[in-house]
């Protein structure tokens, strides 16, 4: 790591320097004219002033769904193998510090405030301040904290797209592209081929790229050939097979058998795990791992809000499924849970989401809906969601209510649910995060008092 260059006056010219992380986050929210501004020129300019590099192996993970689970499994296995890890993921559920995990633990707020201060000093060092979005500013701050740690490997989750996402200023030693589907279409394109081309931007010439999507867009495969990346494709370079008790992975001269299924629930997690093992095999010269580390890592991996089942009665399921593809996977996982007399669903979503197929897929499974407002202007209101549901609902045995916040919606669901029912909280990160503000939900339904 090179010595940090001297920067301009930066914060010294700021009459009200930020004192803590909440102040920095509020400051970043008002710096740029829009929340999302695709392009790397501005963020790269500030990164160059900071001489921002990561002196360790870097794995970048892009895709529409499965990115967070892939990062969590990589982290768990690599920690079991004894490596010092850092994981950058977004968005967070409850606390901003969740966005950076160092050795499996959320970063300290004080470390982030120092990173934000260094970004601000670099941002204001030139003739005119460089305008950065909230995501760009915070990404630079998190990367700055990472580069000051004694790391063996950094795992970077792409926020949106890939080619123009802020994390793409860092060259990856290995890229992983998970499932690709329609989401953020106003920024990435209106079909899988166009979106795939954006995701493919995380590839690097001569470096491995693992495509774990079983049916990837041709644009992804074509780009790998065009730039000379080392393409690892499921079904050609690696594959899996298994029975209800165990599974095995094989690819490019390596085989792992007798594996327990990942601790993360859901049939789709095997697809993510297969991509994880391909990435680790591709990096075996840099980051060798043992079969036991893989077994332990898959068995011990944890990840909040991804088909997370809260123990107790009624059953509570938390899932950040917020687009048609992830909602379809959620519905399949709910089907596999078995019989419940009724399912109560707390749901909140951003206004730009494709709600029609999401509601249509869930309607056969849900008897009681609890539509909720969310604390962001980008969200659809509970009333808007209710109206959208009413226009397509054909079930006479289903009902719906609206609420001002996810925790109030959950409280009502707990009040109405019988012990044998199931409560689902899904949609935006704000929805699941809203019911996790004070930890995992406590089962305080009226039926429990008399049981």
Backbone torsions as a table, in degrees:
resi	resn	phi	psi	omega
1	UNK	NA	128.2	179.1
2	UNK	-77.1	161.2	178.3
3	UNK	-69.2	138.5	179.9
4	UNK	-65.5	133.6	179.3
5	UNK	-69.4	155.7	173.9
6	UNK	-70.3	135.4	-177.7
7	UNK	-109.9	169.9	-178.9
8	UNK	-69.4	-169.5	-172.7
9	UNK	-64.2	-37.8	172.9
10	UNK	50.2	-113.7	-173.4
11	UNK	-63.3	-24.7	-177.6
12	UNK	-65.7	-24.4	178.0
13	UNK	-86.0	-6.9	-178.4
14	UNK	-86.0	115.6	-176.6
15	UNK	-69.8	-17.8	-179.1
16	UNK	-129.5	71.9	-178.9
17	UNK	-62.1	143.6	-179.0
18	UNK	-71.2	139.1	-174.2
19	UNK	-102.3	-20.5	-175.6
20	UNK	-150.7	176.4	-176.2
21	UNK	-64.0	-45.5	177.7
22	UNK	-57.0	-37.3	178.6
23	UNK	-67.1	-40.1	177.6
24	UNK	-63.3	-42.7	-178.9
25	UNK	-65.1	-41.3	176.7
26	UNK	-63.7	-38.3	178.2
27	UNK	-62.9	-44.6	-177.6
28	UNK	-65.4	-30.4	-177.1
29	UNK	-66.0	-22.9	-175.6
30	UNK	-109.3	9.6	-176.5
31	UNK	-78.5	-33.5	-172.4
32	UNK	-116.7	155.8	-173.9
33	UNK	-75.8	-10.9	-179.7
34	UNK	-147.1	156.5	-179.2
35	UNK	-70.5	-36.1	-177.0
36	UNK	-126.4	126.8	178.9
37	UNK	-139.5	95.9	-172.7
38	UNK	-64.3	135.2	179.4
39	UNK	140.4	150.6	-176.5
40	UNK	-110.4	-4.1	-173.2
41	UNK	-61.0	-47.4	-176.1
42	UNK	-69.4	-48.2	-177.2
43	UNK	-67.2	-33.8	178.1
44	UNK	-69.5	-34.9	178.8
45	UNK	-61.6	-44.1	179.1
46	UNK	-69.2	-39.7	179.2
47	UNK	-61.8	-38.3	178.7
48	UNK	-67.1	-37.5	176.1
49	UNK	-62.7	-31.3	-179.2
50	UNK	-88.1	-4.3	-173.5
51	UNK	51.0	50.2	-169.5
52	UNK	-85.3	107.5	176.7
53	UNK	-138.1	155.7	177.0
54	UNK	-109.6	114.3	-176.8
55	UNK	-84.2	54.2	-179.4
56	UNK	-157.6	175.1	175.1
57	UNK	-68.3	137.3	-176.9
58	UNK	-121.3	129.9	172.9
59	UNK	-117.5	121.5	177.9
60	UNK	-105.9	134.5	-176.2
61	UNK	-120.0	118.7	178.0
62	UNK	-118.9	171.0	179.1
63	UNK	140.0	173.8	178.6
64	UNK	-88.3	-48.5	178.9
65	UNK	-131.5	150.6	178.0
66	UNK	93.7	-2.0	-178.5
67	UNK	-64.4	-49.9	-176.6
68	UNK	-63.1	-41.6	178.5
69	UNK	-64.8	-40.1	177.7
70	UNK	-61.1	-45.2	178.6
71	UNK	-61.7	-41.8	-178.3
72	UNK	-64.6	-39.7	179.6
73	UNK	-70.6	-41.1	174.5
74	UNK	-57.5	-47.7	-179.6
75	UNK	-59.6	-47.1	-176.0
76	UNK	-63.2	-44.8	-179.6
77	UNK	-66.7	-45.5	-177.6
78	UNK	-66.1	-34.9	175.0
79	UNK	-67.1	-39.6	176.7
80	UNK	-63.3	-28.4	178.1
81	UNK	-81.8	-2.6	175.6
82	UNK	94.3	9.9	-178.3
83	UNK	-87.3	151.2	176.4
84	UNK	-87.9	118.4	-169.5
85	UNK	-115.6	153.7	168.0
86	UNK	-136.3	139.4	178.6
87	UNK	-129.9	125.5	173.1
88	UNK	-106.9	120.6	178.0
89	UNK	-138.5	157.6	179.0
90	UNK	-155.2	157.7	-6.9
91	UNK	-77.6	-177.4	177.7
92	UNK	-97.4	163.7	178.5
93	UNK	-88.1	-50.3	-175.6
94	UNK	-124.4	-54.4	-174.4
95	UNK	-114.8	139.0	-179.3
96	UNK	-57.6	-32.7	-178.3
97	UNK	-59.5	-17.6	176.9
98	UNK	-62.4	-20.5	-174.9
99	UNK	-70.0	-18.8	175.9
100	UNK	-129.7	118.0	175.0
101	UNK	-110.1	128.0	176.1
102	UNK	-113.4	118.4	-175.2
103	UNK	51.6	41.0	175.4
104	UNK	81.8	-1.9	-177.8
105	UNK	-113.1	142.2	177.0
106	UNK	-60.6	141.5	-179.4
107	UNK	-66.2	152.2	177.2
108	UNK	-73.8	143.3	-179.3
109	UNK	-60.2	-36.3	-178.7
110	UNK	-62.7	-38.1	178.2
111	UNK	-64.1	-38.2	178.8
112	UNK	-67.9	-40.0	179.8
113	UNK	-61.7	-36.6	176.3
114	UNK	-66.0	-39.2	176.9
115	UNK	-64.0	-43.1	177.6
116	UNK	-60.9	-40.3	179.9
117	UNK	-63.4	-40.1	179.1
118	UNK	-67.6	-36.8	176.0
119	UNK	-64.5	-43.4	-179.7
120	UNK	-62.3	-40.5	178.5
121	UNK	-62.1	-41.2	179.1
122	UNK	-72.1	-39.0	-178.2
123	UNK	-62.1	-33.8	-176.4
124	UNK	-102.6	13.1	-174.0
125	UNK	-79.5	-22.4	-176.0
126	UNK	-87.9	-169.2	179.9
127	UNK	-60.7	-33.4	178.1
128	UNK	-139.2	143.6	179.6
129	UNK	-60.2	143.9	176.3
130	UNK	-86.7	127.3	-179.6
131	UNK	-80.0	125.5	-179.8
132	UNK	-124.4	143.8	173.0
133	UNK	-74.5	167.6	176.6
134	UNK	-54.5	-46.7	-178.1
135	UNK	-66.7	-42.0	-179.7
136	UNK	-64.4	-46.1	-179.2
137	UNK	-61.2	-48.6	-177.1
138	UNK	-69.0	-33.7	176.1
139	UNK	-61.8	-45.5	178.3
140	UNK	-61.7	-40.9	179.5
141	UNK	-63.5	-41.8	-179.2
142	UNK	-68.8	-41.3	176.7
143	UNK	-63.1	-35.8	178.2
144	UNK	-65.4	-40.8	176.2
145	UNK	-63.8	-41.6	179.5
146	UNK	-58.6	-45.7	-173.6
147	UNK	-68.4	-13.3	176.0
148	UNK	-92.4	3.1	-178.4
149	UNK	-102.4	151.9	176.1
150	UNK	-81.8	81.7	-172.3
151	UNK	-101.9	150.5	168.6
152	UNK	-97.6	-32.4	-176.0
153	UNK	-151.2	138.8	174.8
154	UNK	-117.7	131.2	-180.0
155	UNK	-112.5	118.1	-173.7
156	UNK	-114.0	118.2	176.0
157	UNK	-90.0	127.1	177.3
158	UNK	-67.4	135.8	179.2
159	UNK	-73.5	-48.5	-179.6
160	UNK	-155.9	130.7	179.7
161	UNK	74.8	-120.4	-179.5
162	UNK	172.5	-58.7	-175.6
163	UNK	-56.4	-42.7	-175.8
164	UNK	-110.4	12.1	177.8
165	UNK	-77.8	147.0	-173.5
166	UNK	-58.9	-33.4	-178.7
167	UNK	-67.1	-15.7	-176.7
168	UNK	-76.0	0.6	171.8
169	UNK	-72.5	-15.2	178.4
170	UNK	-98.5	127.6	178.7
171	UNK	-76.1	127.4	-178.5
172	UNK	-88.4	139.9	170.7
173	UNK	-74.0	-27.9	176.2
174	UNK	-150.0	136.7	175.5
175	UNK	-112.6	144.6	173.7
176	UNK	-122.3	130.2	176.4
177	UNK	-117.4	114.5	-177.0
178	UNK	-85.5	-158.6	-177.1
179	UNK	-61.3	145.9	-178.3
180	UNK	-120.8	127.9	178.6
181	UNK	-149.7	-174.4	-175.3
182	UNK	-81.9	119.2	174.8
183	UNK	-166.3	152.2	-177.4
184	UNK	51.6	42.7	-172.1
185	UNK	-67.0	-24.7	179.2
186	UNK	-68.4	-18.2	179.5
187	UNK	-109.5	-33.2	-169.5
188	UNK	-105.1	-17.7	-177.7
189	UNK	123.8	165.0	-171.1
190	UNK	-103.4	6.0	178.0
191	UNK	-144.4	164.2	-175.0
192	UNK	-64.8	-33.6	-179.3
193	UNK	-65.0	-45.0	179.6
194	UNK	-67.7	-43.6	178.7
195	UNK	-63.7	-41.5	178.3
196	UNK	-59.4	-36.9	179.1
197	UNK	-63.5	-37.3	176.6
198	UNK	-67.5	-43.1	178.7
199	UNK	-61.9	-37.4	-176.5
200	UNK	-65.5	-11.8	-179.5
201	UNK	-64.8	-11.0	178.8
202	UNK	-83.3	-8.7	179.4
203	UNK	-69.1	154.9	175.1
204	UNK	-132.9	143.5	-179.7
205	UNK	-57.8	130.0	176.8
206	UNK	80.2	-4.2	-178.7
207	UNK	-108.4	151.8	-178.5
208	UNK	-69.4	143.3	170.3
209	UNK	-131.0	123.8	-179.0
210	UNK	-99.6	122.1	177.3
211	UNK	-107.5	104.6	-175.6
212	UNK	-91.1	-8.2	174.8
213	UNK	-66.2	121.6	-178.2
214	UNK	-64.2	-25.3	179.4
215	UNK	-130.3	71.4	-174.8
216	UNK	-72.8	153.2	173.0
217	UNK	-60.5	147.4	178.6
218	UNK	-60.9	-28.4	-178.3
219	UNK	-61.4	-33.4	179.1
220	UNK	-68.9	-47.9	-179.3
221	UNK	-65.4	-41.0	-178.8
222	UNK	-63.6	-40.2	-177.8
223	UNK	-66.9	-36.5	177.4
224	UNK	-60.3	-41.3	178.4
225	UNK	-68.6	-42.8	-176.8
226	UNK	-59.2	-41.3	-175.1
227	UNK	-97.4	-4.2	179.2
228	UNK	77.3	34.7	174.0
229	UNK	-79.2	157.2	178.7
230	UNK	-89.1	95.2	-172.6
231	UNK	-79.8	126.1	172.0
232	UNK	-111.3	112.0	-174.4
233	UNK	-116.2	131.4	179.0
234	UNK	-62.9	137.7	-177.3
235	UNK	90.8	-17.6	177.5
236	UNK	-118.8	-50.9	-177.8
237	UNK	-99.4	-17.9	174.4
238	UNK	-156.7	156.7	179.8
239	UNK	-155.7	167.5	179.6
240	UNK	-132.2	158.5	168.1
241	UNK	-155.7	159.2	-178.5
242	UNK	-175.4	179.8	175.8
243	UNK	-128.0	-178.0	-176.6
244	UNK	-60.4	-18.7	-176.3
245	UNK	-96.3	-35.4	-174.0
246	UNK	-155.2	169.8	179.7
247	UNK	-143.3	168.4	177.5
248	UNK	-138.2	156.1	-178.8
249	UNK	-126.4	140.6	177.0
250	UNK	-143.1	141.1	177.6
251	UNK	179.9	132.4	174.8
252	UNK	47.3	56.3	173.6
253	UNK	79.4	9.8	-179.7
254	UNK	-129.8	141.6	179.1
255	UNK	-140.7	136.0	173.5
256	UNK	-124.3	121.9	-178.0
257	UNK	-122.0	166.2	179.7
258	UNK	64.4	33.8	-178.7
259	UNK	-85.3	137.5	169.8
260	UNK	-74.7	150.2	178.3
261	UNK	-67.1	150.9	-177.8
262	UNK	-55.8	146.3	179.0
263	UNK	-65.8	-22.5	175.0
264	UNK	-69.8	130.3	-174.2
265	UNK	-79.3	153.7	175.9
266	UNK	115.3	136.8	-178.2
267	UNK	-62.7	-28.5	-178.9
268	UNK	-68.0	-16.3	-178.0
269	UNK	-70.0	-22.1	176.9
270	UNK	-68.4	-35.3	176.0
271	UNK	-62.6	-44.5	178.5
272	UNK	-64.9	-42.1	-179.0
273	UNK	-63.9	-36.9	178.3
274	UNK	-62.3	-40.9	176.8
275	UNK	-66.4	-35.7	177.4
276	UNK	-61.6	-46.7	-179.2
277	UNK	-67.4	-32.5	175.2
278	UNK	-64.6	-43.2	179.4
279	UNK	-63.2	-42.6	179.9
280	UNK	-67.5	-34.7	176.1
281	UNK	-68.4	-39.9	178.4
282	UNK	-63.9	-28.1	-177.9
283	UNK	-102.6	17.2	-172.2
284	UNK	-62.4	-25.0	177.3
285	UNK	-74.4	-30.1	179.9
286	UNK	-90.3	-39.3	-173.9
287	UNK	-134.9	71.6	-180.0
288	UNK	-65.1	137.7	177.5
289	UNK	-129.6	150.5	178.9
290	UNK	-90.2	161.4	175.8
291	UNK	-60.6	-34.3	-179.7
292	UNK	-68.5	-37.8	176.8
293	UNK	-63.0	-38.0	177.4
294	UNK	-65.1	-47.1	180.0
295	UNK	-60.3	-47.6	-178.9
296	UNK	-65.4	-42.3	-178.2
297	UNK	-62.9	-43.3	178.6
298	UNK	-67.8	-35.1	-178.2
299	UNK	-73.4	-25.9	-172.9
300	UNK	-107.9	-0.6	-175.2
301	UNK	-65.2	141.7	178.0
302	UNK	-132.5	146.5	179.0
303	UNK	-160.0	111.4	-175.9
304	UNK	-66.5	141.2	170.7
305	UNK	82.5	7.7	177.6
306	UNK	-115.8	96.4	-173.7
307	UNK	43.1	50.3	-179.0
308	UNK	-87.8	123.1	-178.8
309	UNK	-102.6	122.5	178.7
310	UNK	-87.5	123.4	-177.6
311	UNK	-62.7	149.1	175.9
312	UNK	127.3	-173.1	177.9
313	UNK	-129.8	129.0	-3.5
314	UNK	-69.5	162.4	175.3
315	UNK	-67.2	139.8	175.8
316	UNK	-121.0	130.4	179.1
317	UNK	-117.6	128.4	177.9
318	UNK	-112.4	128.4	-179.4
319	UNK	-153.7	130.9	-178.4
320	UNK	-88.3	28.4	175.2
321	UNK	-60.6	120.6	-173.9
322	UNK	-140.9	18.2	172.0
323	UNK	-145.2	166.2	-173.8
324	UNK	-56.6	-38.9	-177.9
325	UNK	-65.9	-47.2	-178.9
326	UNK	-71.4	-31.3	176.5
327	UNK	-67.9	-36.7	176.1
328	UNK	-62.2	-41.4	176.8
329	UNK	-65.1	-40.5	177.5
330	UNK	-60.3	-45.0	-179.4
331	UNK	-61.0	-41.8	178.3
332	UNK	-63.5	-40.1	178.6
333	UNK	-67.4	-37.0	177.2
334	UNK	-65.8	-40.3	177.5
335	UNK	-57.9	-36.7	-175.9
336	UNK	-76.3	-8.3	-177.9
337	UNK	-74.6	-19.3	-176.5
338	UNK	104.7	-166.6	-172.6
339	UNK	-88.0	136.3	170.5
340	UNK	-135.0	135.3	-178.9
341	UNK	-55.9	-43.6	178.6
342	UNK	-142.8	149.1	172.4
343	UNK	-116.1	126.7	177.0
344	UNK	-104.3	129.1	-175.6
345	UNK	-120.9	119.7	169.7
346	UNK	-91.6	122.6	-172.1
347	UNK	-138.8	130.9	172.0
348	UNK	-141.9	145.8	-174.2
349	UNK	-151.9	161.0	174.0
350	UNK	-70.6	151.4	-175.9
351	UNK	-68.5	-22.2	-176.4
352	UNK	-89.4	4.7	-178.4
353	UNK	-79.5	154.4	178.7
354	UNK	-82.0	86.9	-169.8
355	UNK	-73.5	-31.4	-173.2
356	UNK	-57.8	-53.4	179.4
357	UNK	-68.3	-27.9	178.7
358	UNK	-66.8	-48.9	179.6
359	UNK	-67.5	-38.9	179.7
360	UNK	-62.0	-37.9	-179.3
361	UNK	-71.3	-33.1	-176.3
362	UNK	-89.8	-22.1	-175.4
363	UNK	-53.3	-43.0	-179.9
364	UNK	-64.3	-17.9	-175.5
365	UNK	-98.4	-14.8	-168.9
366	UNK	-116.9	127.5	175.6
367	UNK	-96.8	-31.0	-175.0
368	UNK	-129.4	118.1	180.0
369	UNK	-103.7	142.4	176.8
370	UNK	-130.2	91.0	-176.6
371	UNK	-83.4	136.1	-171.3
372	UNK	-129.0	145.7	167.2
373	UNK	-68.3	159.6	176.0
374	UNK	-130.2	152.9	-173.6
375	UNK	-82.3	55.0	175.7
376	UNK	-155.1	140.3	-179.4
377	UNK	-65.6	-14.9	179.8
378	UNK	-78.1	-10.6	-173.2
379	UNK	-85.6	149.6	167.2
380	UNK	-72.3	145.1	177.6
381	UNK	-76.0	160.0	175.3
382	UNK	-58.3	-37.1	178.6
383	UNK	-65.6	-41.4	176.9
384	UNK	-61.0	-43.2	179.8
385	UNK	-64.1	-40.4	178.5
386	UNK	-60.9	-46.8	179.8
387	UNK	-62.1	-40.3	178.8
388	UNK	-63.0	-41.6	178.7
389	UNK	-65.6	-41.8	-177.8
390	UNK	-62.9	-31.8	-178.3
391	UNK	-69.6	-18.5	-177.5
392	UNK	-123.2	-5.6	-177.9
393	UNK	-74.5	129.4	177.6
394	UNK	-116.4	3.4	-178.3
395	UNK	-88.3	127.8	178.2
396	UNK	-85.1	-13.7	-179.3
397	UNK	-98.2	11.7	-179.1
398	UNK	-112.0	146.8	178.5
399	UNK	-135.6	168.1	-176.6
400	UNK	-151.5	150.0	175.7
401	UNK	-137.2	166.5	177.2
402	UNK	-121.2	153.5	-176.7
403	UNK	-142.9	159.0	-176.9
404	UNK	-86.5	-12.8	-178.5
405	UNK	-158.9	150.8	-178.3
406	UNK	-57.7	-38.2	-177.1
407	UNK	-66.0	-32.5	177.8
408	UNK	-71.6	-37.2	177.1
409	UNK	-63.5	-41.4	179.5
410	UNK	-67.3	-39.8	178.5
411	UNK	-58.7	-41.1	179.1
412	UNK	-69.3	-39.1	177.6
413	UNK	-62.1	-41.1	177.5
414	UNK	-64.5	-36.9	179.4
415	UNK	-66.8	-36.2	-174.4
416	UNK	-89.0	-22.1	-172.5
417	UNK	-79.5	142.6	170.5
418	UNK	-83.2	161.4	-178.6
419	UNK	-58.4	-28.5	-178.2
420	UNK	-89.3	-1.9	179.0
421	UNK	-78.4	179.6	178.3
422	UNK	-131.1	136.6	176.2
423	UNK	-114.1	127.2	178.6
424	UNK	-112.7	129.2	172.8
425	UNK	-115.6	115.0	-175.5
426	UNK	-147.8	172.5	-179.6
427	UNK	114.7	-138.9	-177.0
428	UNK	-59.8	156.4	171.9
429	UNK	-56.9	-32.8	178.1
430	UNK	-63.8	-31.4	-179.9
431	UNK	-68.7	-54.2	-179.8
432	UNK	-66.8	-43.1	178.0
433	UNK	-60.5	-33.0	-179.1
434	UNK	-64.2	-32.2	179.0
435	UNK	-90.1	-5.2	178.3
436	UNK	-104.0	7.2	-176.2
437	UNK	-54.2	-35.9	-178.5
438	UNK	-115.5	32.4	-179.9
439	UNK	94.8	-173.9	179.2
440	UNK	-60.3	143.4	179.5
441	UNK	-56.8	138.3	175.5
442	UNK	-95.4	132.6	-176.0
443	UNK	-80.5	94.9	-176.1
444	UNK	-118.0	26.8	178.1
445	UNK	-58.3	154.0	-175.1
446	UNK	-61.4	-27.7	-179.0
447	UNK	-67.0	-24.0	-176.9
448	UNK	-73.4	-29.1	-177.3
449	UNK	-65.7	-28.2	-177.4
450	UNK	-101.5	-0.1	-176.3
451	UNK	-87.5	NA	NA
